Amino acid sequence: MPAHTSNDPVIVLPIQFQCLRAQDVPMIEDALKQVGACGEVHLIVEQGRLGYVRTLQSESLSQVASRTSPE
């Protein structure tokens, strides 16, 4: 994880985020960037804490068809 720079926003978590820690938020943001325009980010909680971040990327059928059709 990159070091904090003066250009980075300061993250202040409200009290209702009892499952999240400050270091969890950048990981979630990275997962959101990975899925791009169409996808899902699943947050899996274990014993009251964020345990896993799972990403699922989706592609439109037209994108898949253009890659698989013969030229």
PDB file of N, CA, C and O in Angstrom:
ATOM      1  N   MET A   1       0.852  -1.167   0.000  1.00  0.00           N
ATOM      2  CA  MET A   1       0.000   0.000   0.000  1.00  0.00           C
ATOM      3  C   MET A   1       0.901   1.235   0.000  1.00  0.00           C
ATOM      4  O   MET A   1       1.876   1.287   0.750  1.00  0.00           O
ATOM      5  N   PRO A   2       0.580   2.242  -0.846  1.00  0.00           N
ATOM      6  CA  PRO A   2       1.433   3.428  -0.914  1.00  0.00           C
ATOM      7  C   PRO A   2       1.365   4.252   0.370  1.00  0.00           C
ATOM      8  O   PRO A   2       0.372   4.228   1.098  1.00  0.00           O
ATOM      9  N   ALA A   3       2.441   4.975   0.620  1.00  0.00           N
ATOM     10  CA  ALA A   3       2.482   5.844   1.806  1.00  0.00           C
ATOM     11  C   ALA A   3       1.552   7.029   1.620  1.00  0.00           C
ATOM     12  O   ALA A   3       1.275   7.440   0.493  1.00  0.00           O
ATOM     13  N   HIS A   4       1.078   7.568   2.713  1.00  0.00           N
ATOM     14  CA  HIS A   4       0.188   8.727   2.690  1.00  0.00           C
ATOM     15  C   HIS A   4       0.964   9.948   2.228  1.00  0.00           C
ATOM     16  O   HIS A   4       2.058  10.218   2.724  1.00  0.00           O
ATOM     17  N   THR A   5       0.402  10.683   1.282  1.00  0.00           N
ATOM     18  CA  THR A   5       1.011  11.935   0.834  1.00  0.00           C
ATOM     19  C   THR A   5       0.085  13.085   1.168  1.00  0.00           C
ATOM     20  O   THR A   5      -1.072  12.875   1.533  1.00  0.00           O
ATOM     21  N   SER A   6       0.588  14.287   1.044  1.00  0.00           N
ATOM     22  CA  SER A   6      -0.219  15.459   1.396  1.00  0.00           C
ATOM     23  C   SER A   6      -1.404  15.638   0.455  1.00  0.00           C
ATOM     24  O   SER A   6      -2.363  16.325   0.808  1.00  0.00           O
ATOM     25  N   ASN A   7      -1.363  15.028  -0.754  1.00  0.00           N
ATOM     26  CA  ASN A   7      -2.470  15.133  -1.697  1.00  0.00           C
ATOM     27  C   ASN A   7      -3.580  14.118  -1.434  1.00  0.00           C
ATOM     28  O   ASN A   7      -4.683  14.256  -1.962  1.00  0.00           O
ATOM     29  N   ASP A   8      -3.296  13.106  -0.627  1.00  0.00           N
ATOM     30  CA  ASP A   8      -4.297  12.086  -0.320  1.00  0.00           C
ATOM     31  C   ASP A   8      -5.344  12.650   0.630  1.00  0.00           C
ATOM     32  O   ASP A   8      -5.022  13.424   1.532  1.00  0.00           O
ATOM     33  N   PRO A   9      -6.616  12.255   0.421  1.00  0.00           N
ATOM     34  CA  PRO A   9      -7.636  12.706   1.365  1.00  0.00           C
ATOM     35  C   PRO A   9      -7.458  12.009   2.718  1.00  0.00           C
ATOM     36  O   PRO A   9      -7.009  10.865   2.788  1.00  0.00           O
ATOM     37  N   VAL A  10      -7.806  12.700   3.757  1.00  0.00           N
ATOM     38  CA  VAL A  10      -7.764  12.114   5.091  1.00  0.00           C
ATOM     39  C   VAL A  10      -9.093  11.408   5.321  1.00  0.00           C
ATOM     40  O   VAL A  10     -10.157  11.999   5.138  1.00  0.00           O
ATOM     41  N   ILE A  11      -9.030  10.158   5.718  1.00  0.00           N
ATOM     42  CA  ILE A  11     -10.238   9.359   5.912  1.00  0.00           C
ATOM     43  C   ILE A  11     -10.624   9.390   7.388  1.00  0.00           C
ATOM     44  O   ILE A  11      -9.843   9.006   8.259  1.00  0.00           O
ATOM     45  N   VAL A  12     -11.827   9.851   7.646  1.00  0.00           N
ATOM     46  CA  VAL A  12     -12.361   9.855   9.003  1.00  0.00           C
ATOM     47  C   VAL A  12     -13.608   8.983   8.983  1.00  0.00           C
ATOM     48  O   VAL A  12     -14.585   9.304   8.306  1.00  0.00           O
ATOM     49  N   LEU A  13     -13.574   7.892   9.717  1.00  0.00           N
ATOM     50  CA  LEU A  13     -14.692   6.956   9.720  1.00  0.00           C
ATOM     51  C   LEU A  13     -15.690   7.323  10.811  1.00  0.00           C
ATOM     52  O   LEU A  13     -15.306   7.523  11.963  1.00  0.00           O
ATOM     53  N   PRO A  14     -16.965   7.412  10.455  1.00  0.00           N
ATOM     54  CA  PRO A  14     -17.976   7.639  11.480  1.00  0.00           C
ATOM     55  C   PRO A  14     -18.081   6.430  12.404  1.00  0.00           C
ATOM     56  O   PRO A  14     -17.634   5.336  12.060  1.00  0.00           O
ATOM     57  N   ILE A  15     -18.654   6.628  13.538  1.00  0.00           N
ATOM     58  CA  ILE A  15     -18.747   5.587  14.558  1.00  0.00           C
ATOM     59  C   ILE A  15     -19.529   4.364  14.079  1.00  0.00           C
ATOM     60  O   ILE A  15     -19.283   3.265  14.577  1.00  0.00           O
ATOM     61  N   GLN A  16     -20.476   4.510  13.116  1.00  0.00           N
ATOM     62  CA  GLN A  16     -21.280   3.368  12.697  1.00  0.00           C
ATOM     63  C   GLN A  16     -20.483   2.328  11.918  1.00  0.00           C
ATOM     64  O   GLN A  16     -20.969   1.212  11.737  1.00  0.00           O
ATOM     65  N   PHE A  17     -19.280   2.649  11.450  1.00  0.00           N
ATOM     66  CA  PHE A  17     -18.452   1.680  10.746  1.00  0.00           C
ATOM     67  C   PHE A  17     -17.647   0.874  11.753  1.00  0.00           C
ATOM     68  O   PHE A  17     -16.453   1.115  11.933  1.00  0.00           O
ATOM     69  N   GLN A  18     -18.282  -0.061  12.396  1.00  0.00           N
ATOM     70  CA  GLN A  18     -17.597  -0.855  13.397  1.00  0.00           C
ATOM     71  C   GLN A  18     -16.895  -2.064  12.786  1.00  0.00           C
ATOM     72  O   GLN A  18     -16.016  -2.647  13.421  1.00  0.00           O
ATOM     73  N   CYS A  19     -17.270  -2.455  11.560  1.00  0.00           N
ATOM     74  CA  CYS A  19     -16.621  -3.574  10.880  1.00  0.00           C
ATOM     75  C   CYS A  19     -15.401  -3.128  10.093  1.00  0.00           C
ATOM     76  O   CYS A  19     -14.524  -3.939   9.796  1.00  0.00           O
ATOM     77  N   LEU A  20     -15.335  -1.849   9.752  1.00  0.00           N
ATOM     78  CA  LEU A  20     -14.250  -1.342   8.922  1.00  0.00           C
ATOM     79  C   LEU A  20     -13.187  -0.659   9.755  1.00  0.00           C
ATOM     80  O   LEU A  20     -13.468  -0.007  10.761  1.00  0.00           O
ATOM     81  N   ARG A  21     -11.955  -0.831   9.302  1.00  0.00           N
ATOM     82  CA  ARG A  21     -10.839  -0.092   9.885  1.00  0.00           C
ATOM     83  C   ARG A  21     -10.337   0.869   8.812  1.00  0.00           C
ATOM     84  O   ARG A  21     -10.621   0.675   7.630  1.00  0.00           O
ATOM     85  N   ALA A  22      -9.618   1.871   9.196  1.00  0.00           N
ATOM     86  CA  ALA A  22      -9.139   2.874   8.239  1.00  0.00           C
ATOM     87  C   ALA A  22      -8.334   2.221   7.114  1.00  0.00           C
ATOM     88  O   ALA A  22      -8.415   2.665   5.969  1.00  0.00           O
ATOM     89  N   GLN A  23      -7.563   1.180   7.417  1.00  0.00           N
ATOM     90  CA  GLN A  23      -6.751   0.534   6.382  1.00  0.00           C
ATOM     91  C   GLN A  23      -7.598  -0.318   5.429  1.00  0.00           C
ATOM     92  O   GLN A  23      -7.098  -0.733   4.383  1.00  0.00           O
ATOM     93  N   ASP A  24      -8.868  -0.590   5.763  1.00  0.00           N
ATOM     94  CA  ASP A  24      -9.752  -1.349   4.877  1.00  0.00           C
ATOM     95  C   ASP A  24     -10.254  -0.510   3.711  1.00  0.00           C
ATOM     96  O   ASP A  24     -10.477  -1.037   2.621  1.00  0.00           O
ATOM     97  N   VAL A  25     -10.432   0.769   3.924  1.00  0.00           N
ATOM     98  CA  VAL A  25     -11.054   1.636   2.920  1.00  0.00           C
ATOM     99  C   VAL A  25     -10.242   1.696   1.628  1.00  0.00           C
ATOM    100  O   VAL A  25     -10.839   1.566   0.560  1.00  0.00           O
ATOM    101  N   PRO A  26      -8.924   1.883   1.653  1.00  0.00           N
ATOM    102  CA  PRO A  26      -8.171   1.891   0.387  1.00  0.00           C
ATOM    103  C   PRO A  26      -8.274   0.562  -0.369  1.00  0.00           C
ATOM    104  O   PRO A  26      -8.286   0.554  -1.600  1.00  0.00           O
ATOM    105  N   MET A  27      -8.347  -0.557   0.355  1.00  0.00           N
ATOM    106  CA  MET A  27      -8.500  -1.857  -0.306  1.00  0.00           C
ATOM    107  C   MET A  27      -9.843  -1.952  -1.023  1.00  0.00           C
ATOM    108  O   MET A  27      -9.927  -2.509  -2.118  1.00  0.00           O
ATOM    109  N   ILE A  28     -10.878  -1.416  -0.417  1.00  0.00           N
ATOM    110  CA  ILE A  28     -12.197  -1.415  -1.045  1.00  0.00           C
ATOM    111  C   ILE A  28     -12.176  -0.510  -2.272  1.00  0.00           C
ATOM    112  O   ILE A  28     -12.726  -0.870  -3.314  1.00  0.00           O
ATOM    113  N   GLU A  29     -11.555   0.648  -2.162  1.00  0.00           N
ATOM    114  CA  GLU A  29     -11.449   1.556  -3.303  1.00  0.00           C
ATOM    115  C   GLU A  29     -10.680   0.900  -4.451  1.00  0.00           C
ATOM    116  O   GLU A  29     -11.066   1.053  -5.610  1.00  0.00           O
ATOM    117  N   ASP A  30      -9.606   0.178  -4.154  1.00  0.00           N
ATOM    118  CA  ASP A  30      -8.853  -0.527  -5.191  1.00  0.00           C
ATOM    119  C   ASP A  30      -9.722  -1.583  -5.868  1.00  0.00           C
ATOM    120  O   ASP A  30      -9.665  -1.744  -7.087  1.00  0.00           O
ATOM    121  N   ALA A  31     -10.520  -2.298  -5.090  1.00  0.00           N
ATOM    122  CA  ALA A  31     -11.406  -3.311  -5.659  1.00  0.00           C
ATOM    123  C   ALA A  31     -12.432  -2.663  -6.583  1.00  0.00           C
ATOM    124  O   ALA A  31     -12.749  -3.214  -7.637  1.00  0.00           O
ATOM    125  N   LEU A  32     -12.951  -1.501  -6.199  1.00  0.00           N
ATOM    126  CA  LEU A  32     -13.910  -0.796  -7.047  1.00  0.00           C
ATOM    127  C   LEU A  32     -13.264  -0.363  -8.361  1.00  0.00           C
ATOM    128  O   LEU A  32     -13.905  -0.413  -9.411  1.00  0.00           O
ATOM    129  N   LYS A  33     -12.011   0.056  -8.312  1.00  0.00           N
ATOM    130  CA  LYS A  33     -11.301   0.432  -9.538  1.00  0.00           C
ATOM    131  C   LYS A  33     -11.070  -0.785 -10.430  1.00  0.00           C
ATOM    132  O   LYS A  33     -11.148  -0.676 -11.653  1.00  0.00           O
ATOM    133  N   GLN A  34     -10.788  -1.938  -9.835  1.00  0.00           N
ATOM    134  CA  GLN A  34     -10.522  -3.157 -10.599  1.00  0.00           C
ATOM    135  C   GLN A  34     -11.732  -3.620 -11.399  1.00  0.00           C
ATOM    136  O   GLN A  34     -11.577  -4.101 -12.521  1.00  0.00           O
ATOM    137  N   VAL A  35     -12.927  -3.485 -10.848  1.00  0.00           N
ATOM    138  CA  VAL A  35     -14.103  -3.988 -11.561  1.00  0.00           C
ATOM    139  C   VAL A  35     -14.503  -3.074 -12.697  1.00  0.00           C
ATOM    140  O   VAL A  35     -15.234  -3.497 -13.592  1.00  0.00           O
ATOM    141  N   GLY A  36     -14.051  -1.849 -12.689  1.00  0.00           N
ATOM    142  CA  GLY A  36     -14.326  -0.942 -13.794  1.00  0.00           C
ATOM    143  C   GLY A  36     -15.779  -0.523 -13.868  1.00  0.00           C
ATOM    144  O   GLY A  36     -16.453  -0.351 -12.853  1.00  0.00           O
ATOM    145  N   ALA A  37     -16.252  -0.363 -15.120  1.00  0.00           N
ATOM    146  CA  ALA A  37     -17.583   0.196 -15.354  1.00  0.00           C
ATOM    147  C   ALA A  37     -18.706  -0.758 -14.976  1.00  0.00           C
ATOM    148  O   ALA A  37     -19.812  -0.323 -14.653  1.00  0.00           O
ATOM    149  N   CYS A  38     -18.427  -2.047 -15.016  1.00  0.00           N
ATOM    150  CA  CYS A  38     -19.498  -3.012 -14.756  1.00  0.00           C
ATOM    151  C   CYS A  38     -18.939  -4.186 -13.972  1.00  0.00           C
ATOM    152  O   CYS A  38     -18.155  -4.976 -14.498  1.00  0.00           O
ATOM    153  N   GLY A  39     -19.333  -4.297 -12.743  1.00  0.00           N
ATOM    154  CA  GLY A  39     -18.853  -5.396 -11.913  1.00  0.00           C
ATOM    155  C   GLY A  39     -19.422  -5.288 -10.513  1.00  0.00           C
ATOM    156  O   GLY A  39     -20.258  -4.432 -10.224  1.00  0.00           O
ATOM    157  N   GLU A  40     -18.951  -6.171  -9.656  1.00  0.00           N
ATOM    158  CA  GLU A  40     -19.435  -6.205  -8.273  1.00  0.00           C
ATOM    159  C   GLU A  40     -18.257  -6.304  -7.318  1.00  0.00           C
ATOM    160  O   GLU A  40     -17.233  -6.916  -7.623  1.00  0.00           O
ATOM    161  N   VAL A  41     -18.425  -5.690  -6.161  1.00  0.00           N
ATOM    162  CA  VAL A  41     -17.471  -5.833  -5.066  1.00  0.00           C
ATOM    163  C   VAL A  41     -18.241  -6.397  -3.887  1.00  0.00           C
ATOM    164  O   VAL A  41     -19.221  -5.807  -3.432  1.00  0.00           O
ATOM    165  N   HIS A  42     -17.793  -7.540  -3.397  1.00  0.00           N
ATOM    166  CA  HIS A  42     -18.443  -8.189  -2.255  1.00  0.00           C
ATOM    167  C   HIS A  42     -17.547  -8.023  -1.032  1.00  0.00           C
ATOM    168  O   HIS A  42     -16.350  -8.308  -1.076  1.00  0.00           O
ATOM    169  N   LEU A  43     -18.144  -7.562   0.045  1.00  0.00           N
ATOM    170  CA  LEU A  43     -17.421  -7.436   1.309  1.00  0.00           C
ATOM    171  C   LEU A  43     -17.866  -8.592   2.195  1.00  0.00           C
ATOM    172  O   LEU A  43     -19.054  -8.728   2.488  1.00  0.00           O
ATOM    173  N   ILE A  44     -16.924  -9.422   2.623  1.00  0.00           N
ATOM    174  CA  ILE A  44     -17.241 -10.587   3.433  1.00  0.00           C
ATOM    175  C   ILE A  44     -16.757 -10.329   4.849  1.00  0.00           C
ATOM    176  O   ILE A  44     -15.576 -10.074   5.084  1.00  0.00           O
ATOM    177  N   VAL A  45     -17.679 -10.398   5.775  1.00  0.00           N
ATOM    178  CA  VAL A  45     -17.401 -10.107   7.177  1.00  0.00           C
ATOM    179  C   VAL A  45     -17.203 -11.417   7.925  1.00  0.00           C
ATOM    180  O   VAL A  45     -17.995 -12.349   7.779  1.00  0.00           O
ATOM    181  N   GLU A  46     -16.149 -11.487   8.725  1.00  0.00           N
ATOM    182  CA  GLU A  46     -15.859 -12.626   9.586  1.00  0.00           C
ATOM    183  C   GLU A  46     -15.714 -12.127  11.016  1.00  0.00           C
ATOM    184  O   GLU A  46     -14.918 -11.227  11.285  1.00  0.00           O
ATOM    185  N   GLN A  47     -16.456 -12.690  11.902  1.00  0.00           N
ATOM    186  CA  GLN A  47     -16.370 -12.350  13.323  1.00  0.00           C
ATOM    187  C   GLN A  47     -16.440 -10.840  13.562  1.00  0.00           C
ATOM    188  O   GLN A  47     -15.691 -10.287  14.366  1.00  0.00           O
ATOM    189  N   GLY A  48     -17.358 -10.189  12.843  1.00  0.00           N
ATOM    190  CA  GLY A  48     -17.593  -8.772  13.053  1.00  0.00           C
ATOM    191  C   GLY A  48     -16.601  -7.835  12.376  1.00  0.00           C
ATOM    192  O   GLY A  48     -16.682  -6.620  12.559  1.00  0.00           O
ATOM    193  N   ARG A  49     -15.667  -8.377  11.597  1.00  0.00           N
ATOM    194  CA  ARG A  49     -14.666  -7.560  10.908  1.00  0.00           C
ATOM    195  C   ARG A  49     -14.653  -7.910   9.430  1.00  0.00           C
ATOM    196  O   ARG A  49     -15.011  -9.023   9.044  1.00  0.00           O
ATOM    197  N   LEU A  50     -14.241  -6.959   8.608  1.00  0.00           N
ATOM    198  CA  LEU A  50     -14.076  -7.226   7.192  1.00  0.00           C
ATOM    199  C   LEU A  50     -12.972  -8.260   7.028  1.00  0.00           C
ATOM    200  O   LEU A  50     -11.831  -8.034   7.429  1.00  0.00           O
ATOM    201  N   GLY A  51     -13.321  -9.390   6.439  1.00  0.00           N
ATOM    202  CA  GLY A  51     -12.347 -10.472   6.286  1.00  0.00           C
ATOM    203  C   GLY A  51     -11.826 -10.602   4.871  1.00  0.00           C
ATOM    204  O   GLY A  51     -10.650 -10.902   4.664  1.00  0.00           O
ATOM    205  N   TYR A  52     -12.701 -10.376   3.885  1.00  0.00           N
ATOM    206  CA  TYR A  52     -12.329 -10.564   2.491  1.00  0.00           C
ATOM    207  C   TYR A  52     -13.024  -9.522   1.628  1.00  0.00           C
ATOM    208  O   TYR A  52     -14.108  -9.040   1.954  1.00  0.00           O
ATOM    209  N   VAL A  53     -12.371  -9.186   0.513  1.00  0.00           N
ATOM    210  CA  VAL A  53     -12.976  -8.355  -0.523  1.00  0.00           C
ATOM    211  C   VAL A  53     -12.914  -9.188  -1.796  1.00  0.00           C
ATOM    212  O   VAL A  53     -11.829  -9.548  -2.253  1.00  0.00           O
ATOM    213  N   ARG A  54     -14.078  -9.496  -2.371  1.00  0.00           N
ATOM    214  CA  ARG A  54     -14.148 -10.307  -3.585  1.00  0.00           C
ATOM    215  C   ARG A  54     -14.660  -9.428  -4.715  1.00  0.00           C
ATOM    216  O   ARG A  54     -15.624  -8.683  -4.542  1.00  0.00           O
ATOM    217  N   THR A  55     -14.009  -9.516  -5.878  1.00  0.00           N
ATOM    218  CA  THR A  55     -14.444  -8.731  -7.027  1.00  0.00           C
ATOM    219  C   THR A  55     -14.970  -9.664  -8.113  1.00  0.00           C
ATOM    220  O   THR A  55     -14.504 -10.792  -8.272  1.00  0.00           O
ATOM    221  N   LEU A  56     -15.941  -9.166  -8.843  1.00  0.00           N
ATOM    222  CA  LEU A  56     -16.527  -9.888  -9.965  1.00  0.00           C
ATOM    223  C   LEU A  56     -16.646  -8.911 -11.115  1.00  0.00           C
ATOM    224  O   LEU A  56     -17.363  -7.915 -11.020  1.00  0.00           O
ATOM    225  N   GLN A  57     -15.942  -9.194 -12.206  1.00  0.00           N
ATOM    226  CA  GLN A  57     -16.001  -8.326 -13.374  1.00  0.00           C
ATOM    227  C   GLN A  57     -17.010  -8.889 -14.365  1.00  0.00           C
ATOM    228  O   GLN A  57     -17.113 -10.104 -14.536  1.00  0.00           O
ATOM    229  N   SER A  58     -17.743  -8.011 -15.007  1.00  0.00           N
ATOM    230  CA  SER A  58     -18.727  -8.402 -16.010  1.00  0.00           C
ATOM    231  C   SER A  58     -18.368  -7.754 -17.335  1.00  0.00           C
ATOM    232  O   SER A  58     -17.796  -6.665 -17.378  1.00  0.00           O
ATOM    233  N   GLU A  59     -18.715  -8.441 -18.416  1.00  0.00           N
ATOM    234  CA  GLU A  59     -18.481  -7.914 -19.749  1.00  0.00           C
ATOM    235  C   GLU A  59     -19.772  -8.011 -20.544  1.00  0.00           C
ATOM    236  O   GLU A  59     -20.556  -8.944 -20.365  1.00  0.00           O
ATOM    237  N   SER A  60     -19.984  -7.050 -21.412  1.00  0.00           N
ATOM    238  CA  SER A  60     -21.171  -7.103 -22.254  1.00  0.00           C
ATOM    239  C   SER A  60     -20.994  -8.211 -23.285  1.00  0.00           C
ATOM    240  O   SER A  60     -19.869  -8.546 -23.657  1.00  0.00           O
ATOM    241  N   LEU A  61     -22.085  -8.766 -23.737  1.00  0.00           N
ATOM    242  CA  LEU A  61     -22.027  -9.830 -24.731  1.00  0.00           C
ATOM    243  C   LEU A  61     -21.377  -9.364 -26.019  1.00  0.00           C
ATOM    244  O   LEU A  61     -20.704 -10.153 -26.683  1.00  0.00           O
ATOM    245  N   SER A  62     -21.557  -8.108 -26.390  1.00  0.00           N
ATOM    246  CA  SER A  62     -20.942  -7.601 -27.618  1.00  0.00           C
ATOM    247  C   SER A  62     -19.416  -7.584 -27.511  1.00  0.00           C
ATOM    248  O   SER A  62     -18.730  -7.832 -28.503  1.00  0.00           O
ATOM    249  N   GLN A  63     -18.877  -7.299 -26.331  1.00  0.00           N
ATOM    250  CA  GLN A  63     -17.422  -7.322 -26.151  1.00  0.00           C
ATOM    251  C   GLN A  63     -16.886  -8.743 -26.272  1.00  0.00           C
ATOM    252  O   GLN A  63     -15.853  -8.965 -26.905  1.00  0.00           O
ATOM    253  N   VAL A  64     -17.567  -9.690 -25.680  1.00  0.00           N
ATOM    254  CA  VAL A  64     -17.142 -11.083 -25.743  1.00  0.00           C
ATOM    255  C   VAL A  64     -17.244 -11.594 -27.183  1.00  0.00           C
ATOM    256  O   VAL A  64     -16.335 -12.269 -27.667  1.00  0.00           O
ATOM    257  N   ALA A  65     -18.339 -11.276 -27.862  1.00  0.00           N
ATOM    258  CA  ALA A  65     -18.544 -11.741 -29.232  1.00  0.00           C
ATOM    259  C   ALA A  65     -17.478 -11.183 -30.175  1.00  0.00           C
ATOM    260  O   ALA A  65     -17.016 -11.888 -31.073  1.00  0.00           O
ATOM    261  N   SER A  66     -17.085  -9.922 -29.975  1.00  0.00           N
ATOM    262  CA  SER A  66     -16.080  -9.329 -30.871  1.00  0.00           C
ATOM    263  C   SER A  66     -14.725  -9.976 -30.690  1.00  0.00           C
ATOM    264  O   SER A  66     -13.942 -10.012 -31.639  1.00  0.00           O
ATOM    265  N   ARG A  67     -14.416 -10.488 -29.515  1.00  0.00           N
ATOM    266  CA  ARG A  67     -13.136 -11.156 -29.276  1.00  0.00           C
ATOM    267  C   ARG A  67     -13.133 -12.587 -29.800  1.00  0.00           C
ATOM    268  O   ARG A  67     -12.081 -13.099 -30.184  1.00  0.00           O
ATOM    269  N   THR A  68     -14.289 -13.237 -29.821  1.00  0.00           N
ATOM    270  CA  THR A  68     -14.345 -14.654 -30.189  1.00  0.00           C
ATOM    271  C   THR A  68     -14.743 -14.884 -31.639  1.00  0.00           C
ATOM    272  O   THR A  68     -14.589 -16.001 -32.133  1.00  0.00           O
ATOM    273  N   SER A  69     -15.249 -13.873 -32.344  1.00  0.00           N
ATOM    274  CA  SER A  69     -15.674 -14.094 -33.724  1.00  0.00           C
ATOM    275  C   SER A  69     -14.460 -14.117 -34.648  1.00  0.00           C
ATOM    276  O   SER A  69     -13.508 -13.360 -34.461  1.00  0.00           O
ATOM    277  N   PRO A  70     -14.509 -15.011 -35.665  1.00  0.00           N
ATOM    278  CA  PRO A  70     -13.378 -15.073 -36.615  1.00  0.00           C
ATOM    279  C   PRO A  70     -13.338 -13.822 -37.482  1.00  0.00           C
ATOM    280  O   PRO A  70     -14.370 -13.228 -37.794  1.00  0.00           O
ATOM    281  N   GLU A  71     -12.132 -13.439 -37.861  1.00  0.00           N
ATOM    282  CA  GLU A  71     -11.978 -12.213 -38.657  1.00  0.00           C
ATOM    283  C   GLU A  71     -11.929 -12.503 -40.118  1.00  0.00           C
ATOM    284  O   GLU A  71     -11.803 -11.583 -40.926  1.00  0.00           O
TER     285      GLU A  71
END
